[in-house]
Amino acid sequence: MNFGQVLTAMVTPFNQNGDIDFQATRTLVNYLIANGSDGLVVAGTTGESPTLTDNEKLDLFRFVSQVADGRAAVIAGTGSNSTRTSIELTQQAEATGIDAIMLTTPYYNKPSQEGLYQHYKAVAQATSLPVMLYNVPGRSAVAIDPETIIRLSEISNIVSVKEASGDLDAMTDIISKTSGDFTLYSGDDNLTLPVLAIGGNGIVSVSSHIIGSDIKKMVQSFQNGDVQRASLIHQELLPTMKALFAQPSPSPVKAALNMMGMYVGDARLPMMPLSNDEKQQLKQILPPNEITEAG
């Protein structure tokens, strides 16, 4: 299933008390849709899912779906390292108006490949919603092997994968051995163009909070056959992409949004806000027109 070209792994705005700031969320959703985002992943890792309660996630799903109002696909992060918990949250999320769910690789308990298969199969069979797999070994300590993803793609409502393994050979294998309507998205901003070159569909991006329109231009340039222009845009965007991951995410992108005058607050503990020195380093890399005096 094609959810679009540029999907944003959306941060969760917090107010000064550390609670979800829904007015800031409304502003952010409208801004992202106006600046290149075809879809929004809500309460994923960038949205600080480990520190959100299930009720907060459901409130976010409902609110973002209402604000997006069909202008962008809304994909809800409902995965965890408990199959039963993932099923329960997914079934509750069905009533919030979302378009699909994203299921992260079960973390910490390090299941086998058969365990991963059975986990994803159980959640998919418990919902009518389309399912995007999320392979992120750097955070989950276990990778979904290409053979397992290919096998899972045969389940009717498992329709896509966000690939953050960084392994282009594995991604090529997945693309070549799944049906044409199964989509693969890069989970690493800096690999957007290489993933497109091997047949991927687009990017689930963090950097699109800041340079979404430019990422969209890069993707469209490539798809229109102007590879040279796409390459030049990639070269221009790479320093910003790298700067937004110089410290643990989502602290840098939240700091960048705050610098732009789009206040989204700081991350919840155990994530730390950037130090003053780190903010200055980030400010030097960001496109100058994006920084406000308040930032």
C-alpha positions in Angstrom: 0.0 0.0 0.0 1.4 3.4 -1.0 0.9 5.9 1.8 2.7 8.7 -0.2 6.3 9.7 -0.7 7.2 11.6 2.5 5.8 10.4 5.8 6.8 12.3 8.9 7.5 10.5 12.2 5.9 13.2 14.1 7.2 14.5 17.5 4.7 14.8 20.3 4.5 18.4 21.5 4.5 18.9 25.3 3.7 22.0 27.3 5.8 23.4 30.2 4.2 20.8 32.6 5.2 17.9 30.3 1.6 17.2 29.2 0.6 16.9 25.6 0.0 20.3 24.1 -2.9 19.8 21.7 -2.9 23.3 20.3 0.7 23.0 19.4 -0.1 19.6 17.9 -2.8 21.2 15.7 -0.3 23.8 14.5 2.3 21.1 13.8 0.0 18.8 11.9 -1.2 21.7 9.6 2.4 22.9 9.1 3.7 19.4 8.2 0.9 18.8 5.7 1.6 22.2 4.1 5.3 21.4 3.8 5.6 18.1 2.1 4.2 15.4 4.4 1.9 12.9 2.7 1.4 11.0 5.9 2.0 11.3 9.7 3.3 8.5 12.0 1.9 9.3 15.4 3.3 8.0 18.7 6.3 6.3 17.1 9.7 6.4 18.6 10.2 10.0 17.5 6.8 10.7 19.1 8.3 9.4 22.4 6.0 6.3 22.5 8.0 4.7 25.4 6.9 7.6 27.7 3.3 8.0 26.5 0.5 6.2 28.3 -2.0 4.2 26.2 -4.7 6.8 26.9 -2.4 9.6 25.7 -1.7 7.6 22.5 -5.4 7.1 21.9 -6.1 10.8 22.5 -3.3 11.7 20.0 -4.5 9.3 17.4 -8.0 10.7 17.6 -6.9 14.3 17.6 -4.4 14.0 14.8 -7.0 12.1 12.7 -9.5 14.9 13.2 -7.0 17.7 12.3 -5.6 15.9 9.3 -9.2 15.3 8.1 -8.1 13.1 5.1 -5.4 15.5 3.9 -2.7 13.0 5.0 -2.5 9.4 6.0 -2.4 8.9 9.8 -0.4 5.9 10.9 -0.6 5.0 14.6 2.3 3.5 16.5 0.6 0.7 18.4 3.5 -1.8 18.7 5.3 -2.9 21.8 7.3 -5.9 23.0 4.1 -7.6 24.3 1.9 -9.2 21.6 -1.2 -9.0 23.9 -0.6 -5.3 24.7 -0.1 -4.5 21.0 -3.3 -6.2 20.1 -5.3 -4.4 22.8 -4.0 -1.0 21.8 -4.4 -1.7 18.1 -8.1 -2.7 18.6 -8.7 0.4 20.7 -7.0 2.6 18.0 -9.4 1.3 15.3 -12.1 3.6 16.7 -10.0 6.8 16.5 -10.1 7.4 12.8 -6.6 6.4 11.9 -5.7 5.0 8.5 -3.1 2.3 9.4 -0.9 1.1 12.3 2.9 0.8 12.6 4.3 -2.1 14.6 7.8 -1.7 15.9 10.0 -4.8 16.3 9.6 -6.2 19.8 12.4 -4.7 21.9 14.5 -6.0 24.7 13.1 -9.6 24.9 14.9 -10.5 21.6 12.5 -13.0 20.0 13.5 -15.5 17.4 12.5 -15.0 13.7 9.6 -17.4 14.3 8.6 -15.4 17.3 8.7 -12.2 15.3 6.5 -13.8 12.6 4.0 -15.0 15.1 3.9 -11.7 16.9 3.2 -9.7 13.7 0.7 -12.3 12.4 -1.3 -12.2 15.7 -1.6 -8.4 15.7 -2.4 -8.3 12.0 -5.1 -10.9 12.3 -6.7 -9.0 15.2 -7.3 -5.9 13.2 -8.8 -4.8 9.9 -6.4 -1.9 9.5 -3.4 -2.0 7.2 -0.1 -2.8 9.0 3.3 -1.3 8.4 6.2 -3.3 9.9 9.0 -1.3 11.5 12.4 -2.9 11.4 14.8 -0.9 13.7 17.5 -3.1 15.1 19.5 -0.2 16.4 16.7 0.4 19.0 15.1 -3.0 19.4 18.3 -5.2 19.6 16.8 -7.6 17.1 16.3 -7.3 13.3 13.5 -8.8 11.2 15.3 -10.9 8.6 14.3 -10.2 4.9 12.9 -13.7 4.7 10.6 -13.0 7.6 9.4 -9.7 6.1 8.8 -11.5 2.8 6.8 -14.2 4.6 4.8 -11.6 6.5 4.0 -9.7 3.3 1.8 -12.6 2.3 -0.6 -11.7 5.1 -3.3 -9.6 3.4 -3.2 -6.5 5.6 0.5 -6.4 6.2 1.2 -3.9 3.4 4.4 -2.0 4.1 7.7 -1.9 6.0 9.7 1.0 7.4 13.3 -0.2 7.0 15.8 1.3 9.5 18.3 -1.4 9.3 20.5 0.6 6.9 21.1 -2.6 4.9 20.5 -1.8 1.2 21.2 -5.4 0.2 18.4 -6.7 2.5 16.0 -4.0 1.3 16.7 -4.9 -2.3 15.9 -8.5 -1.4 12.6 -7.5 0.2 11.6 -5.3 -2.7 12.4 -8.0 -5.3 10.6 -10.8 -3.5 7.4 -9.1 -2.4 4.4 -8.2 -4.5 4.2 -4.9 -6.3 1.7 -3.5 -3.9 3.9 -4.1 -0.8 5.8 -0.9 -0.1 9.1 -0.2 1.5 10.1 3.1 3.1 13.5 4.1 4.3 13.6 4.7 8.0 16.9 6.7 7.7 16.7 10.2 6.3 20.2 10.0 4.8 19.3 6.9 2.8 16.2 8.3 1.2 17.8 8.7 -2.3 19.6 5.3 -2.3 16.4 3.5 -1.2 14.5 5.2 -4.0 17.2 4.0 -6.4 16.7 0.4 -5.4 12.9 0.6 -5.8 11.7 1.9 -2.4 8.6 4.1 -2.2 9.8 7.0 0.0 10.9 7.9 3.5 9.5 7.9 7.0 11.4 11.0 8.1 12.4 13.0 11.1 14.1 15.7 9.1 10.9 16.5 7.2 9.8 18.5 10.3 12.4 21.1 9.1 13.1 20.4 5.4 10.0 18.5 4.3 9.4 20.5 1.2 13.0 20.0 0.0 12.8 16.3 0.7 9.6 16.1 -1.3 11.4 17.9 -4.2 14.2 15.4 -4.0 11.9 12.5 -4.2 9.8 14.0 -7.0 12.9 14.9 -9.0 14.2 11.3 -8.8 10.8 9.9 -9.8 10.6 12.3 -12.7 13.9 11.0 -14.0 16.0 14.1 -13.0 18.5 12.1 -11.0 21.2 14.8 -11.1 18.9 17.3 -9.5 17.8 14.8 -6.9 21.5 14.1 -6.2 22.3 17.8 -5.7 19.3 18.2 -3.4 20.5 15.2 -1.4 24.0 16.7 -1.1 22.5 20.0 0.2 20.2 18.4 2.7 22.6 15.8 4.2 24.3 18.2 6.7 20.9 19.1 8.2 19.8 15.5 8.3 23.1 14.6 10.1 22.7 17.5 12.6 19.2 16.3 13.5 20.7 13.0 14.7 23.9 14.4 16.3 22.2 13.8 19.7 19.6 11.2 20.8 16.4 11.8 18.8 13.9 13.5 19.2 15.8 16.1 21.2 17.5 17.8 18.2 14.4 18.0 16.1 12.4 19.4 19.0 15.1 22.0 19.6 15.1 22.9 15.9 11.3 23.3 15.9 11.5 25.5 18.9 14.1 27.6 17.2 11.7 28.0 14.3 9.1 29.5 16.6 7.0 26.4 16.5 7.1 25.5 20.2 6.8 21.8 20.8 8.5 21.7 24.3 11.3 19.4 25.4 11.4 15.6 25.4 10.3 13.7 28.5 12.8 12.0 30.7 14.9 10.0 30.3 15.5 12.0 27.1 17.4 15.2 27.8 17.0 18.6 26.1 20.0 19.9 24.2 22.6 21.8 26.1 23.3 25.5 25.1 26.4 24.4 23.3 24.5 21.7 21.4 21.8 24.2 20.5 24.4 26.6 19.1 26.0 23.8 17.0 22.6 22.8 15.6 21.7 26.5 14.9 24.8 26.8 12.7 23.7 23.9 10.5 20.0 24.7 10.1 18.8 26.6 7.1 19.1 30.3 8.2 15.5 31.2 7.0 14.1 28.6 9.4 15.5 30.2 12.6 13.6 32.9 14.4 15.0 35.5 16.8 13.2 33.7 19.6 15.1 30.5 18.7 
